[in-house]
Amino acid sequence: MRQVGFIGLGLIGGSIAKNIRRLFPRTVLVAYDVDRGALRQAVEDHVVDQAADAIDGSFAACELIFLCAPVHFNMDALHALKSIIDPSCIVTDVGSVKTDICRAAVKEGMSRCFIGGHPMVGSEKSGYRHASDRLIEQAYYFLTPFPETDREKLERLNDYIGRLGAIPILFDWEQHDRAAASISHIPHIIASGLVNLVRAHDDENGILKQLAAGGFKDITRIASSSPVVWQHICLSNPENIQLQLEDFIHELERLKTAIQQKDADYLHDYFQRACDYRDSIPNQAVGVISKVFESYANIPDLPGELAKVTTLMADHAISLSNIGIVSNRLYEEGALRIVFHDGASCRKARQVLAEAGYELYPEK
């Protein structure tokens, strides 16, 4: 691809743009974003070659255009591009809901050039400033073509996504939205619900907020995601989300009844089923909810212990993302929590710490 366009330069768009710049430095990148600050930063970073003032003729020479704004903004962009792009251009998106954008492509008469896309990655962080040139590396990347999609365009996009380091998978867009509701949309809604539940029960001193600094904050991490993005997702995939929320509410009602009736067998089976299925999920896979590469080390409460660990990391050229003593000690009594940028660093650090005699807790 000699020229690639981006409409929306947030976390996903910015990450794909940085990835292209790293792998194909001669590609001309054109971008538009309502956040002019992000656009200026991308130009200063030499990621973007041309900052467009609008969705206009700046994109006319693009061979591939990524729509990376919230889904309803992408639909407006699709309409704007219709009269601008060359017939050979491929238009794709990166949204986690495909129904509305795919229907919009049919309505606009663009189903031969539009191919829905969804990189199965995510983060509680948002915006260009958090973009990474390796975000989609080894991640599943869904492509949802129409029956009438130009086969040559589909092959070109499939090949290009693979060359960017992701794993392209062809999928029916309606089936995609049902799957996304289960593994992405419902978990985000539940995480936000848990946070709002604690917020509603907190006192004016914020005592629950302080106590939640441990495991609770970890399991609700995704509730920090962009409210605008999740507003658009809920409005774009209402049928699937509603049906699966009803299933989850039924599950909670059954659990509530079991607790009321002190049904020990049901409670044990409920937690055992969840434990077994969760443990069967591949640990090395890259999923739609970003993985945290972390480990816990049991360290003695002595002066200089923290410095010993950080020195070990530095001596072995292991970069840390975060480090700290776990204050909420439900599971990791006296534990040091160390967070890494990637799985390779985490595995190497565990080996180094084990050889140094530290007791380690399993990776989460």
C-alpha positions in Angstrom: 0.0 0.0 0.0 1.6 3.3 -1.1 -0.9 5.6 0.6 -3.1 4.8 3.6 -5.7 7.0 5.3 -7.0 7.2 8.8 -10.2 8.8 10.0 -9.8 8.8 13.7 -6.4 8.6 15.4 -7.1 7.3 18.9 -5.7 4.2 20.5 -6.5 1.8 17.7 -6.1 4.1 14.8 -2.9 5.5 16.2 -1.5 2.1 17.0 -2.1 0.8 13.4 -0.6 4.0 12.0 2.5 3.6 14.1 2.7 -0.1 13.2 2.6 0.8 9.5 5.2 3.5 10.0 7.5 1.0 11.7 7.1 -1.8 9.1 6.6 0.2 6.0 8.3 3.5 6.5 7.8 4.7 2.9 4.0 4.5 3.0 2.4 7.9 2.9 -0.1 8.2 5.8 -2.9 10.7 5.7 -5.1 11.3 8.8 -8.1 13.3 10.0 -9.3 13.6 13.6 -11.5 16.0 15.4 -8.8 16.0 18.1 -6.4 18.4 16.4 -3.9 18.0 19.2 -3.6 14.3 18.6 -3.2 15.0 14.9 -0.5 17.5 15.5 1.3 15.1 17.8 1.2 12.3 15.1 2.7 14.7 12.6 5.4 15.7 15.1 6.1 12.0 15.8 6.6 11.6 12.0 3.9 8.9 12.1 1.5 10.9 9.9 2.7 12.7 6.7 -0.4 14.7 6.0 -3.0 16.1 8.5 -6.3 16.6 6.7 -8.6 19.5 7.8 -11.7 17.4 6.9 -12.8 14.2 5.1 -12.0 15.6 1.7 -9.9 15.2 -1.3 -6.8 14.6 0.9 -7.9 10.9 0.9 -8.5 10.6 -2.9 -5.2 8.8 -3.5 -5.5 6.4 -0.7 -5.4 2.7 -1.5 -6.7 1.8 2.0 -8.6 3.8 4.5 -9.2 2.8 8.2 -12.2 4.2 9.9 -11.2 4.4 13.5 -13.7 6.7 15.2 -16.8 5.5 17.2 -19.1 3.6 15.1 -21.7 6.3 14.3 -19.0 8.7 13.4 -17.6 6.0 11.1 -21.0 5.8 9.4 -20.9 9.5 8.6 -17.3 9.2 7.3 -18.4 6.3 5.0 -21.0 8.6 3.5 -18.4 11.4 3.0 -15.9 9.1 1.4 -18.3 7.7 -1.1 -17.8 10.6 -3.6 -14.0 11.0 -2.9 -12.3 7.6 -3.1 -11.1 5.8 -6.2 -13.0 2.6 -7.1 -9.9 0.5 -6.3 -9.7 1.8 -2.7 -10.5 -0.5 0.2 -12.4 1.0 3.1 -12.4 -0.8 6.4 -13.1 0.0 10.1 -11.9 -1.2 13.4 -15.1 -1.1 15.5 -16.2 -3.9 17.8 -19.7 -3.8 16.4 -20.3 -4.6 12.8 -24.0 -4.5 12.2 -24.6 -0.8 11.9 -21.5 0.0 9.8 -22.1 -3.0 7.5 -25.7 -2.0 6.9 -24.6 1.6 6.3 -22.1 0.3 3.6 -24.9 -1.5 1.9 -27.1 1.6 2.0 -24.3 3.7 0.6 -23.7 1.2 -2.2 -20.2 0.5 -1.0 -20.4 -3.2 -0.2 -17.9 -4.1 -2.9 -15.2 -1.8 -1.4 -16.0 -1.8 2.3 -14.8 -4.7 4.4 -15.6 -4.6 8.1 -12.7 -5.2 10.5 -12.1 -5.6 14.2 -8.7 -6.2 15.8 -9.4 -8.1 18.9 -7.4 -5.9 21.2 -8.3 -3.2 23.6 -7.3 -1.2 26.7 -8.8 0.7 29.5 -6.7 3.6 28.1 -7.8 5.7 25.1 -6.4 8.3 22.8 -3.4 8.6 20.5 -1.0 9.2 23.5 -1.5 5.6 24.5 -1.1 4.1 21.0 1.5 1.4 20.5 3.2 0.2 17.3 2.8 -3.4 18.5 -0.8 -3.3 19.8 -2.2 -5.6 17.2 0.8 -7.9 17.0 -0.3 -11.6 17.2 -3.9 -10.5 17.8 -6.9 -12.0 16.1 -8.2 -9.6 13.5 -11.7 -10.2 12.2 -12.6 -9.3 8.7 -16.3 -9.4 7.8 -16.8 -9.2 4.1 -20.1 -9.2 2.2 -21.0 -11.9 -0.4 -20.5 -9.3 -3.1 -17.2 -8.0 -1.7 -14.6 -7.8 -4.4 -12.5 -10.9 -3.9 -9.3 -9.2 -5.0 -9.8 -6.4 -2.4 -10.5 -9.0 0.3 -7.3 -10.9 -0.5 -5.3 -7.6 -0.5 -6.6 -6.6 2.9 -6.3 -10.1 4.4 -2.6 -10.2 3.3 -1.9 -6.7 4.5 -3.3 -7.3 8.0 -1.2 -10.4 8.2 1.9 -8.4 7.2 1.1 -6.0 10.0 1.6 -8.9 12.4 -2.0 -9.7 13.2 -3.9 -12.9 12.6 -6.8 -12.3 10.1 -10.0 -14.3 10.4 -12.9 -14.2 8.0 -16.2 -14.0 9.9 -19.9 -13.4 9.3 -20.7 -9.9 10.7 -23.9 -10.9 12.5 -22.1 -13.8 14.2 -19.3 -11.5 15.1 -21.6 -9.2 17.0 -23.0 -12.0 19.0 -19.5 -13.2 20.0 -18.4 -9.7 20.8 -21.3 -9.1 23.1 -20.3 -12.2 25.1 -16.5 -11.7 25.4 -16.3 -7.9 25.3 -19.4 -5.8 25.6 -21.0 -7.6 28.6 -17.8 -7.8 30.6 -17.3 -4.0 30.1 -20.9 -3.3 31.2 -20.5 -5.6 34.3 -17.2 -4.0 35.3 -18.8 -0.5 35.1 -21.8 -1.8 37.1 -19.5 -3.1 39.8 -17.7 0.2 40.1 -21.0 2.1 40.2 -22.3 -0.3 42.9 -19.3 0.4 45.1 -19.5 4.1 44.4 -23.2 4.1 45.5 -22.3 2.4 48.8 -19.2 4.5 49.5 -19.3 7.1 52.3 -18.2 10.7 52.2 -14.7 9.7 53.3 -14.3 7.3 50.3 -13.4 4.4 52.6 -14.5 1.8 50.0 -12.4 3.5 47.3 -9.4 3.0 49.5 -10.2 -0.6 50.2 -10.8 -1.3 46.5 -7.2 -0.4 45.6 -6.3 -4.1 45.5 -8.0 -6.9 43.6 -11.2 -5.0 43.0 -9.4 -2.4 41.0 -7.7 -5.1 38.9 -10.9 -6.9 38.0 -12.7 -3.7 37.1 -9.8 -2.1 35.2 -11.7 -2.0 31.9 -14.4 0.2 33.5 -11.9 3.1 32.8 -12.5 2.8 29.1 -13.8 5.7 27.0 -17.5 6.4 27.9 -18.1 7.7 24.3 -16.9 4.5 22.8 -19.1 2.3 25.1 -22.1 4.6 24.6 -21.8 4.0 20.9 -21.3 0.2 21.3 -24.4 -0.2 23.4 -26.4 1.8 20.9 -25.0 -0.2 18.0 -25.4 -3.8 19.4 -28.6 -3.5 21.5 -30.2 -6.8 20.6 -27.3 -9.0 21.4 -26.3 -7.0 24.6 -29.9 -7.1 25.8 -30.3 -10.9 25.3 -27.1 -11.7 27.0 -27.8 -9.2 29.9 -31.1 -11.1 30.4 -29.1 -14.4 30.6 -26.7 -12.9 33.1 -29.5 -11.4 35.2 -31.1 -14.9 35.3 -27.8 -16.4 36.4 -27.6 -13.8 39.2 -31.1 -14.5 40.3 -30.4 -18.2 40.5 -27.2 -17.5 42.5 -29.1 -15.2 44.8 -31.7 -18.0 45.4 -28.9 -20.5 46.1 -27.4 -18.2 48.7 -30.8 -17.6 50.3 -31.5 -21.3 50.5 -27.9 -22.1 51.5 -27.7 -24.5 48.6 -24.1 -25.7 49.2 -24.0 -28.0 46.2 -25.1 -25.4 43.7 -22.7 -22.8 45.1 -19.8 -25.2 44.8 -20.7 -26.3 41.3 -21.2 -22.6 40.2 -17.7 -21.6 41.3 -16.2 -24.9 40.1 -17.6 -24.5 36.6 -16.3 -20.9 36.4 -12.9 -22.0 37.7 -12.6 -24.9 35.2 -13.6 -22.9 32.2 -11.5 -19.9 33.1 -8.5 -22.1 33.6 -9.0 -23.7 30.1 -8.7 -20.3 28.4 -5.3 -20.1 26.6 -2.9 -18.1 28.6 -0.8 -16.9 25.7 -3.7 -15.7 23.5 -4.2 -12.0 22.7 -7.8 -11.1 23.4 -10.2 -8.2 23.0 -9.6 -7.2 26.6 -6.0 -6.2 27.0 -3.9 -8.6 29.1 -1.9 -7.4 32.0 1.6 -9.0 32.2 2.2 -9.1 35.9 3.7 -11.3 38.6 3.9 -11.3 42.4 7.0 -12.0 44.5 7.0 -12.7 48.2 9.6 -10.4 49.7 10.7 -10.0 53.3 9.8 -6.7 55.1 13.4 -5.5 55.3 15.1 -2.3 54.2 16.5 -2.4 50.7 14.4 -5.4 49.4 12.6 -3.3 46.8 15.9 -1.9 45.6 17.3 -5.5 45.2 14.4 -6.5 43.0 14.7 -3.4 40.8 18.5 -3.8 40.5 18.0 -7.4 39.4 15.6 -6.2 36.7 18.0 -3.5 35.6 21.0 -5.9 35.5 19.1 -8.2 33.1 17.7 -5.3 31.0 14.1 -6.0 31.9 11.9 -3.0 31.6 9.1 -2.5 34.2 5.7 -0.9 33.5 4.8 -0.6 37.2 5.8 -1.9 40.6 4.4 -1.7 44.1 3.6 -3.4 47.4 0.1 -5.0 47.4 -1.8 -3.3 50.2 -5.0 -5.4 50.0 -3.6 -8.8 51.0 -6.4 -11.2 50.3 -4.2 -13.5 48.3 -0.7 -12.1 48.1 0.4 -11.6 51.7 3.6 -9.5 51.8 3.7 -9.5 48.0 5.4 -7.2 45.5 3.4 -6.7 42.4 5.5 -6.2 39.2 3.9 -5.2 35.9 5.7 -5.6 32.6 5.2 -4.3 29.1 5.0 -7.8 27.5 4.9 -11.5 28.1 8.5 -12.1 27.2 9.7 -9.6 29.9 7.4 -11.2 32.5 8.6 -14.7 31.8 12.3 -13.6 31.9 11.8 -11.7 35.2 10.1 -14.7 36.8 13.1 -16.8 35.9 15.5 -14.2 37.3 13.6 -13.8 40.5 13.2 -17.5 41.0 17.0 -18.0 40.6 17.5 -15.3 43.2 15.4 -17.3 45.7 12.2 -15.3 45.6 8.9 -17.1 46.0 6.7 -16.3 43.1 2.9 -16.4 42.6 1.5 -17.6 39.3 1.0 -15.1 36.5 -2.5 -13.7 36.5 
